[in-house]
Amino acid sequence: MARKPPSPVLPQTCPGCGVVFKARQHGKKYCTARCQHEQRLKPETAIASFWSKVDRRGDHECWGWKAQKRWDGYGRFVYKYRPRWAHRFSYELHHGPIPEGMHVLHTCDNPECTNPAHLRLGTHGDNMRDMTRKDRAFAKIKTSQVPEIRRRLSAGERPEDIAPLYGVAPTAIWDIKRGDTWKMVP
């Protein structure tokens, strides 16, 4: 049985650091795994990846997040192996670091929006006052609906199936089921 000849050694230039190296492996692009890792973490690569997930429209329109979202619509983005909120990342790209304890608030009330013109800094109190002023501060589930929800749960209905009927996220129904909310209602 004849042995297969070794792969030819080909000189390559690493796109990460510019070093010329000899690649015996077909398709090897970087000189080392570490160099490849560092190249993926370069800010310009991450920023290009971020903007590829944004539906950029007019300057005054919402720029929707097209990638992973939490149940409440807030976009998620991974940067340097850490999950980040898309709206906060967009704010930092355009306005700089977010001071400790500050929140990034949406003037458009659209959680998936990443348009920096729609984002501003504020405290938790600012966010609560804004929510009250815009009539978003009240519970969506009425006290009279809680016994009905509990009856549905005890009958075997899934929170995921019940939630759309009341216009809430499944976690709101799970909270009722576990007794984390609406404890005072029999």
Secondary structure, 3 states (H helix, E strand, C coil): CCCCCCCCCEEEECCCCCCEEEECCCCCCCCCHHHHHHHHCCHHHHHHHHHHCEECCCCCCCCEECCCECCCCCEEEEECCEEEEHHHHHHHHHHCCCCCCCEEEECCCCCCCCCHHHEEEECHHHHHHHHHHCCCCCCCCCHHHHHHHHHHHHCCCCHHHHHHHHCCCHHHHHHHHHCCCCCCCC
